[in-house]
Amino acid sequence: MTTAGPDFERAPTCSDEPNILYAWGRDAPELHLPKGVGFKVGGDTGIQYIVLQVHYMTRLGPDYSGVAIESTVEPMEKRASTLLMVTGGTLPPNAKETFETACVIDEDIEMHPFAFRPHTHRHGEMVSFCIFFSPTNYYLPPSSKRS
């Protein structure tokens, strides 16, 4: 819980399944959604609160963390969401290992992935991203490999 002061409402993180709208990591660029794209919150979405959670490796000084949020009641042309993909496994000391994750989208929807954020701490050497339309038809974005 925060100790920021009496003017801030305090609440725990999600009691049910968390829904990550946005995640940022050190040295990552800012997220600017394309025009006409937005996250839908409130109403019947199941998202009634937005919680800012900040994780630190070491405390470097005063905390001025924050996120600027623009909101509107106007409908957006396209809806943004975050797809969280997680791997599991064991990485023994001084070993090299490959972890892979995949997701099958079995819905008649049109998706336009425009960003991805690897999260490997200091252990990862490379993270790549690929969209498969079929075993022989795939798209590898030009900047999909992060070393």
MDTraj code that builds the backbone (N, CA, C; nanometers):
import mdtraj as md
import numpy as np

residues = "MET THR THR ALA GLY PRO ASP PHE GLU ARG ALA PRO THR CYS SER ASP GLU PRO ASN ILE LEU TYR ALA TRP GLY ARG ASP ALA PRO GLU LEU HIS LEU PRO LYS GLY VAL GLY PHE LYS VAL GLY GLY ASP THR GLY ILE GLN TYR ILE VAL LEU GLN VAL HIS TYR MET THR ARG LEU GLY PRO ASP TYR SER GLY VAL ALA ILE GLU SER THR VAL GLU PRO MET GLU LYS ARG ALA SER THR LEU LEU MET VAL THR GLY GLY THR LEU PRO PRO ASN ALA LYS GLU THR PHE GLU THR ALA CYS VAL ILE ASP GLU ASP ILE GLU MET HIS PRO PHE ALA PHE ARG PRO HIS THR HIS ARG HIS GLY GLU MET VAL SER PHE CYS ILE PHE PHE SER PRO THR ASN TYR TYR LEU PRO PRO SER SER LYS ARG SER".split()
xyz = np.array([
    [0.0830, -0.1187, 0.0000],
    [0.0000, 0.0000, 0.0000],
    [0.0874, 0.1249, 0.0000],
    [0.0357, 0.2290, -0.0553],
    [0.1099, 0.3535, -0.0651],
    [0.1080, 0.4303, 0.0662],
    [0.2094, 0.5096, 0.0857],
    [0.2106, 0.6028, 0.1977],
    [0.2194, 0.7439, 0.1414],
    [0.1621, 0.7636, 0.0227],
    [0.1744, 0.8903, -0.0486],
    [0.0989, 1.0037, 0.0182],
    [-0.0023, 0.9745, 0.0957],
    [-0.0743, 1.0806, 0.1621],
    [-0.2226, 1.0528, 0.1700],
    [-0.2947, 1.1338, 0.2464],
    [-0.4374, 1.1095, 0.2696],
    [-0.5258, 1.1364, 0.1475],
    [-0.4764, 1.2048, 0.0460],
    [-0.5588, 1.2374, -0.0708],
    [-0.5684, 1.1232, -0.1710],
    [-0.4940, 1.0157, -0.1504],
    [-0.4928, 0.9038, -0.2443],
    [-0.5759, 0.7893, -0.1897],
    [-0.6672, 0.7377, -0.2726],
    [-0.7449, 0.6204, -0.2336],
    [-0.6535, 0.4990, -0.2379],
    [-0.6584, 0.4194, -0.1345],
    [-0.5736, 0.3005, -0.1276],
    [-0.6588, 0.1771, -0.1509],
    [-0.6058, 0.0834, -0.2263],
    [-0.6785, -0.0405, -0.2529],
    [-0.5783, -0.1496, -0.2853],
    [-0.6150, -0.2746, -0.2577],
    [-0.5264, -0.3844, -0.2963],
    [-0.5326, -0.4049, -0.4465],
    [-0.4391, -0.4828, -0.4989],
    [-0.4477, -0.5200, -0.6398],
    [-0.5633, -0.6179, -0.6553],
    [-0.5818, -0.6685, -0.7719],
    [-0.6984, -0.7497, -0.8071],
    [-0.7214, -0.8655, -0.7108],
    [-0.8474, -0.8825, -0.6696],
    [-0.8817, -0.9984, -0.5878],
    [-0.9177, -1.1162, -0.6773],
    [-0.9562, -1.0888, -0.8011],
    [-0.9854, -1.1940, -0.8986],
    [-0.8676, -1.2028, -0.9950],
    [-0.8947, -1.2438, -1.1164],
    [-0.7912, -1.2494, -1.2198],
    [-0.7465, -1.1080, -1.2554],
    [-0.6165, -1.0802, -1.2539],
    [-0.5715, -0.9476, -1.2960],
    [-0.5889, -0.9300, -1.4463],
    [-0.6097, -0.8086, -1.4878],
    [-0.6219, -0.7750, -1.6290],
    [-0.5190, -0.6663, -1.6557],
    [-0.4093, -0.7018, -1.7170],
    [-0.3018, -0.6061, -1.7403],
    [-0.3346, -0.5246, -1.8645],
    [-0.3569, -0.3956, -1.8453],
    [-0.3830, -0.3075, -1.9589],
    [-0.2530, -0.2680, -2.0261],
    [-0.1508, -0.2431, -1.9454],
    [-0.0281, -0.1851, -1.9985],
    [0.0869, -0.2205, -1.9051],
    [0.2025, -0.2465, -1.9613],
    [0.3221, -0.2718, -1.8815],
    [0.4393, -0.2006, -1.9476],
    [0.5246, -0.1448, -1.8676],
    [0.6418, -0.0747, -1.9181],
    [0.7627, -0.1304, -1.8456],
    [0.8756, -0.1308, -1.9091],
    [0.9993, -0.1760, -1.8469],
    [1.1094, -0.0743, -1.8689],
    [1.2085, -0.0805, -1.7839],
    [1.3216, 0.0125, -1.7919],
    [1.3813, 0.0114, -1.9322],
    [1.4113, 0.1273, -1.9834],
    [1.4699, 0.1487, -2.1161],
    [1.3732, 0.1213, -2.2312],
    [1.2468, 0.0954, -2.2019],
    [1.1478, 0.0736, -2.3084],
    [1.0935, 0.2091, -2.3539],
    [1.0532, 0.2195, -2.4799],
    [0.9943, 0.3453, -2.5258],
    [0.8553, 0.3652, -2.4655],
    [0.8078, 0.4879, -2.4689],
    [0.6723, 0.5174, -2.4226],
    [0.5716, 0.4489, -2.5136],
    [0.4541, 0.4207, -2.4593],
    [0.3470, 0.3635, -2.5396],
    [0.2568, 0.4757, -2.5882],
    [0.2452, 0.4882, -2.7182],
    [0.1500, 0.5807, -2.7788],
    [0.0599, 0.4969, -2.8678],
    [-0.0664, 0.4857, -2.8311],
    [-0.1595, 0.4073, -2.9122],
    [-0.1875, 0.4800, -3.0427],
    [-0.2082, 0.4060, -3.1495],
    [-0.2447, 0.4699, -3.2765],
    [-0.3760, 0.5473, -3.2621],
    [-0.3955, 0.6458, -3.3469],
    [-0.5176, 0.7274, -3.3444],
    [-0.6399, 0.6366, -3.3595],
    [-0.7410, 0.6608, -3.2769],
    [-0.8639, 0.5832, -3.2842],
    [-0.8595, 0.4506, -3.2112],
    [-0.7506, 0.4259, -3.1359],
    [-0.7354, 0.3000, -3.0625],
    [-0.7318, 0.3308, -2.9132],
    [-0.8028, 0.2512, -2.8333],
    [-0.8022, 0.2734, -2.6894],
    [-0.8392, 0.1491, -2.6114],
    [-0.8057, 0.1507, -2.4839],
    [-0.8445, 0.0441, -2.3923],
    [-0.9843, 0.0763, -2.3403],
    [-1.0713, -0.0218, -2.3380],
    [-1.2063, -0.0005, -2.2871],
    [-1.2084, -0.0374, -2.1394],
    [-1.2527, 0.0557, -2.0557],
    [-1.2621, 0.0322, -1.9116],
    [-1.3971, 0.0823, -1.8620],
    [-1.4352, 0.0383, -1.7420],
    [-1.5625, 0.0798, -1.6840],
    [-1.6794, 0.0048, -1.7452],
    [-1.7988, 0.0468, -1.7090],
    [-1.9189, -0.0169, -1.7633],
    [-1.9208, -0.1654, -1.7345],
    [-1.9496, -0.2450, -1.8363],
    [-1.9590, -0.3903, -1.8190],
    [-1.8286, -0.4627, -1.8541],
    [-1.7159, -0.3926, -1.8567],
    [-1.5885, -0.4544, -1.8962],
    [-1.5268, -0.5401, -1.7863],
    [-1.5695, -0.5217, -1.6637],
    [-1.5051, -0.5903, -1.5519],
    [-1.3865, -0.5127, -1.4980],
    [-1.3518, -0.4023, -1.5617],
    [-1.2409, -0.3175, -1.5152],
    [-1.3018, -0.1906, -1.4570],
    [-1.3066, -0.1835, -1.3250],
    [-1.3672, -0.0688, -1.2582],
    [-1.2635, 0.0221, -1.1932],
    [-1.1420, -0.0274, -1.1765],
    [-1.0339, 0.0497, -1.1158],
    [-0.9075, 0.0289, -1.1974],
    [-0.8229, 0.1291, -1.1978],
    [-0.6907, 0.1159, -1.2583],
    [-0.5897, 0.1276, -1.1453],
    [-0.5066, 0.0261, -1.1313],
    [-0.4062, 0.0213, -1.0254],
    [-0.2691, 0.0381, -1.0897],
    [-0.1912, 0.1321, -1.0398],
    [-0.0531, 0.1492, -1.0848],
    [0.0356, 0.0722, -0.9885],
    [0.1082, -0.0235, -1.0415],
    [0.1971, -0.1054, -0.9597],
    [0.3390, -0.0837, -1.0110],
    [0.4281, -0.0429, -0.9229],
    [0.5660, -0.0137, -0.9606],
    [0.6577, -0.1106, -0.8869],
    [0.7485, -0.1742, -0.9608],
    [0.8444, -0.2677, -0.9020],
    [0.9846, -0.2097, -0.9189],
    [1.0632, -0.2153, -0.8126],
    [1.1986, -0.1623, -0.8159],
    [1.2992, -0.2728, -0.7891],
    [1.4136, -0.2645, -0.8558],
    [1.5220, -0.3566, -0.8233],
    [1.5954, -0.3016, -0.7004],
    [1.6271, -0.1729, -0.7032],
    [1.6873, -0.1069, -0.5879],
    [1.6247, 0.0309, -0.5757],
    [1.6188, 0.0812, -0.4569],
    [1.5643, 0.2145, -0.4358],
    [1.6734, 0.3164, -0.4661],
    [1.6464, 0.4032, -0.5619],
    [1.7480, 0.4993, -0.6057],
    [1.7259, 0.6389, -0.5503],
    [1.6093, 0.6667, -0.4975],
    [1.5810, 0.8000, -0.4481],
    [1.4318, 0.8220, -0.4400],
    [1.3890, 0.9478, -0.4380],
    [1.2452, 0.9756, -0.4305],
    [1.1704, 0.9137, -0.5494],
    [1.0462, 0.8765, -0.5270],
    [0.9658, 0.8117, -0.6297],
    [0.8744, 0.9139, -0.6962],
    [0.8945, 0.9360, -0.8247],
    [0.8086, 1.0254, -0.9021],
    [0.7400, 0.9478, -1.0135],
    [0.7198, 0.8180, -0.9927],
    [0.6589, 0.7325, -1.0948],
    [0.5160, 0.7760, -1.1219],
    [0.4735, 0.7543, -1.2436],
    [0.3357, 0.7851, -1.2782],
    [0.3084, 0.7543, -1.4235],
    [0.1837, 0.7597, -1.4581],
    [0.1400, 0.7354, -1.5948],
    [0.0395, 0.8430, -1.6305],
    [0.0533, 0.9036, -1.7468],
    [-0.0457, 1.0000, -1.7950],
    [-0.1525, 0.9230, -1.8719],
    [-0.2777, 0.9418, -1.8347],
    [-0.3887, 0.8704, -1.8973],
    [-0.4843, 0.9712, -1.9584],
    [-0.5180, 0.9513, -2.0835],
    [-0.6214, 1.0316, -2.1485],
    [-0.7467, 0.9474, -2.1560],
    [-0.8612, 1.0066, -2.1260],
    [-0.9858, 0.9303, -2.1327],
    [-1.0897, 1.0056, -2.2147],
    [-1.1864, 0.9297, -2.2624],
    [-1.2962, 0.9862, -2.3397],
    [-1.4181, 0.8971, -2.3228],
    [-1.5346, 0.9532, -2.3414],
    [-1.6570, 0.8721, -2.3415],
    [-1.6964, 0.8370, -2.4842],
    [-1.6234, 0.8922, -2.5807],
    [-1.6502, 0.8627, -2.7218],
    [-1.5991, 0.7231, -2.7558],
    [-1.6739, 0.6476, -2.8357],
    [-1.6270, 0.5144, -2.8756],
    [-1.5011, 0.5241, -2.9620],
    [-1.4123, 0.4286, -2.9455],
    [-1.2912, 0.4201, -3.0261],
    [-1.3187, 0.3320, -3.1479],
    [-1.2475, 0.3609, -3.2569],
    [-1.2621, 0.2793, -3.3778],
    [-1.2137, 0.1365, -3.3534],
    [-1.1033, 0.1236, -3.2778],
    [-1.0445, -0.0077, -3.2510],
    [-1.0112, -0.0182, -3.1030],
    [-1.0167, -0.1402, -3.0531],
    [-0.9951, -0.1653, -2.9112],
    [-0.8562, -0.2245, -2.8883],
    [-0.7842, -0.1669, -2.7953],
    [-0.6511, -0.2163, -2.7597],
    [-0.6630, -0.3161, -2.6453],
    [-0.5727, -0.4107, -2.6433],
    [-0.5634, -0.4999, -2.5280],
    [-0.4218, -0.5545, -2.5213],
    [-0.3901, -0.6144, -2.4095],
    [-0.2583, -0.6712, -2.3878],
    [-0.2705, -0.8220, -2.3793],
    [-0.1893, -0.8913, -2.4541],
    [-0.1844, -1.0367, -2.4501],
    [-0.0602, -1.0755, -2.3711],
    [-0.0802, -1.1347, -2.2552],
    [0.0308, -1.1758, -2.1703],
    [0.0602, -1.3226, -2.1966],
    [0.1816, -1.3514, -2.2375],
    [0.2225, -1.4892, -2.2643],
    [0.3383, -1.5223, -2.1714],
    [0.3275, -1.6344, -2.1023],
    [0.4234, -1.6709, -1.9990],
    [0.4830, -1.8076, -2.0300],
    [0.6114, -1.8221, -2.0037],
    [0.6762, -1.9529, -2.0170],
    [0.7020, -2.0085, -1.8778],
    [0.7313, -2.1342, -1.8717],
    [0.7661, -2.1973, -1.7453],
    [0.8831, -2.2906, -1.7682],
    [0.9525, -2.3223, -1.6646],
    [1.0651, -2.4130, -1.6779],
    [1.1724, -2.3800, -1.5771],
    [1.2797, -2.4527, -1.5853],
    [1.3918, -2.4347, -1.4941],
    [1.5155, -2.3971, -1.5738],
    [1.5867, -2.3003, -1.5237],
    [1.7112, -2.2579, -1.5868],
    [1.8240, -2.2810, -1.4868],
    [1.8954, -2.3932, -1.5001],
    [2.0061, -2.4210, -1.4076],
    [2.1168, -2.3166, -1.4231],
    [2.1970, -2.2961, -1.3196],
    [2.3075, -2.2002, -1.3279],
    [2.4015, -2.2331, -1.4438],
    [2.4459, -2.1302, -1.5131],
    [2.5426, -2.1395, -1.6229],
    [2.4963, -2.2262, -1.7394],
    [2.3674, -2.2456, -1.7535],
    [2.3144, -2.3273, -1.8634],
    [2.2448, -2.2379, -1.9647],
    [2.2338, -2.2880, -2.0864],
    [2.1568, -2.2189, -2.1900],
    [2.0304, -2.2994, -2.2124],
    [1.9195, -2.2311, -2.2267],
    [1.7912, -2.2986, -2.2434],
    [1.7031, -2.2138, -2.3329],
    [1.6136, -2.2781, -2.4037],
    [1.5168, -2.2080, -2.4871],
    [1.3780, -2.2329, -2.4303],
    [1.3038, -2.1264, -2.4110],
    [1.1654, -2.1368, -2.3657],
    [1.0768, -2.0844, -2.4774],
    [0.9681, -2.1514, -2.5027],
    [0.8787, -2.1114, -2.6111],
    [0.7358, -2.1073, -2.5590],
    [0.6607, -2.0132, -2.6086],
    [0.5191, -2.0055, -2.5754],
    [0.4430, -1.9745, -2.7029],
    [0.3193, -2.0164, -2.7083],
    [0.2376, -1.9932, -2.8275],
    [0.0930, -1.9734, -2.7853],
    [0.0186, -1.9116, -2.8719],
    [-0.1218, -1.8850, -2.8448],
    [-0.1993, -1.9026, -2.9744],
    [-0.3052, -1.9818, -2.9708],
    [-0.3915, -1.9995, -3.0873],
    [-0.5119, -1.9082, -3.0702],
    [-0.5325, -1.8199, -3.1650],
    [-0.6497, -1.7326, -3.1640],
    [-0.7545, -1.8001, -3.2512],
    [-0.8552, -1.8560, -3.1883],
    [-0.9578, -1.9311, -3.2599],
    [-1.0877, -1.8508, -3.2637],
    [-1.0759, -1.7255, -3.3021],
    [-1.1916, -1.6373, -3.3126],
    [-1.1831, -1.5642, -3.4453],
    [-1.2958, -1.5229, -3.4951],
    [-1.2999, -1.4482, -3.6200],
    [-1.2816, -1.2995, -3.5896],
    [-1.1582, -1.2640, -3.5540],
    [-1.1271, -1.1247, -3.5231],
    [-1.0047, -1.0824, -3.6027],
    [-0.9923, -0.9545, -3.6212],
    [-0.8767, -0.8990, -3.6906],
    [-0.7853, -0.8369, -3.5861],
    [-0.6601, -0.8793, -3.5853],
    [-0.5639, -0.8275, -3.4884],
    [-0.4512, -0.7551, -3.5604],
    [-0.4008, -0.6501, -3.4967],
    [-0.2887, -0.5733, -3.5502],
    [-0.1842, -0.5550, -3.4401],
    [-0.1023, -0.6565, -3.4126],
    [0.0018, -0.6388, -3.3101],
    [0.0956, -0.5253, -3.3510],
    [0.1214, -0.4337, -3.2590],
    [0.2075, -0.3208, -3.2932],
    [0.3214, -0.3022, -3.1945],
    [0.3253, -0.3817, -3.0883],
    [0.4348, -0.3695, -2.9925],
    [0.4429, -0.4974, -2.9108],
    [0.5614, -0.5266, -2.8625],
    [0.5747, -0.6349, -2.7662],
    [0.6845, -0.5991, -2.6682],
    [0.6734, -0.6536, -2.5494],
    [0.7685, -0.6206, -2.4437],
    [0.8219, -0.7482, -2.3802],
    [0.9460, -0.7864, -2.4113],
    [1.0040, -0.9038, -2.3463],
    [1.0363, -0.8734, -2.2007],
    [1.0337, -0.9755, -2.1196],
    [1.0622, -0.9592, -1.9769],
    [1.1460, -1.0781, -1.9318],
    [1.2764, -1.0659, -1.9405],
    [1.3658, -1.1768, -1.9073],
    [1.4627, -1.1427, -1.7947],
    [1.4449, -1.0278, -1.7319],
    [1.5410, -0.9788, -1.6330],
    [1.6780, -0.9759, -1.7007],
    [1.7813, -1.0165, -1.6341],
    [1.9143, -1.0135, -1.6965],
    [1.9502, -1.1479, -1.7584],
    [1.8570, -1.2428, -1.7567],
    [1.8875, -1.3784, -1.8015],
    [1.8698, -1.3987, -1.9515],
    [1.7866, -1.3201, -2.0156],
    [1.7569, -1.3422, -2.1563],
    [1.8639, -1.2889, -2.2486],
    [1.8913, -1.3619, -2.3547],
    [1.9847, -1.3166, -2.4576],
    [1.9109, -1.2709, -2.5816],
    [1.7986, -1.3342, -2.6120],
    [1.7218, -1.2956, -2.7298],
    [1.5755, -1.3329, -2.7097],
    [1.4876, -1.2441, -2.7514],
    [1.3441, -1.2704, -2.7518],
    [1.2957, -1.2391, -2.8921],
    [1.2224, -1.3294, -2.9520],
    [1.1696, -1.3033, -3.0859],
    [1.0200, -1.3268, -3.0874],
    [0.9555, -1.2695, -3.1863],
    [0.8102, -1.2697, -3.1971],
    [0.7735, -1.3006, -3.3409],
    [0.6778, -1.3878, -3.3605],
    [0.6386, -1.4266, -3.4953],
    [0.4893, -1.4557, -3.4976],
    [0.4225, -1.4181, -3.6045],
    [0.2803, -1.4475, -3.6227],
    [0.2681, -1.5519, -3.7324],
    [0.2099, -1.6662, -3.6992],
    [0.1888, -1.7730, -3.7970],
    [0.0436, -1.7725, -3.8421],
    [0.0223, -1.7615, -3.9717],
    [-0.1118, -1.7735, -4.0284],
    [-0.1378, -1.9185, -4.0674],
    [-0.0322, -1.9906, -4.0974],
    [-0.0347, -2.1336, -4.1282],
    [0.1097, -2.1815, -4.1133],
    [0.1349, -2.3129, -4.1197],
    [0.2739, -2.3594, -4.1039],
    [0.3724, -2.2998, -4.2040],
    [0.3254, -2.2591, -4.3211],
    [0.4167, -2.2038, -4.4216],
    [0.3956, -2.0550, -4.4468],
    [0.2981, -1.9953, -4.3821],
    [0.2673, -1.8540, -4.4024],
    [0.2798, -1.7825, -4.2677],
    [0.3869, -1.7036, -4.2532],
    [0.4071, -1.6350, -4.1269],
    [0.4632, -1.4954, -4.1507],
    [0.4582, -1.4143, -4.0453],
    [0.5067, -1.2768, -4.0514],
    [0.6016, -1.2548, -3.9343],
    [0.7230, -1.2166, -3.9643],
    [0.8233, -1.1850, -3.8637],
    [0.8499, -1.0353, -3.8732],
    [0.7954, -0.9565, -3.7800],
    [0.8159, -0.8115, -3.7871],
    [0.9641, -0.7761, -3.7894],
    [1.0011, -0.6705, -3.8609],
    [1.1428, -0.6338, -3.8756],
    [1.2144, -0.6127, -3.7431],
    [1.1460, -0.5572, -3.6440],
    [1.2130, -0.5293, -3.5165],
    [1.1706, -0.6293, -3.4097],
    [1.1418, -0.7523, -3.4493],
    [1.0895, -0.8480, -3.3526],
    [1.1961, -0.9154, -3.2683],
    [1.3205, -0.9038, -3.3062],
    [1.4254, -0.9683, -3.2273],
    [1.4920, -0.8658, -3.1375],
    [1.4942, -0.8972, -3.0096],
    [1.5605, -0.8106, -2.9125],
    [1.6754, -0.8880, -2.8521],
    [1.7952, -0.8348, -2.8632],
    [1.9107, -0.9051, -2.8053],
    [1.9562, -0.8336, -2.6808],
])
top = md.Topology()
chain = top.add_chain()
for i, resn in enumerate(residues, 1):
    res = top.add_residue(resn, chain, resSeq=i)
    for name in ("N", "CA", "C"):
        top.add_atom(name, md.element.get_by_symbol(name[0]), res)
traj = md.Trajectory(xyz[None], top)
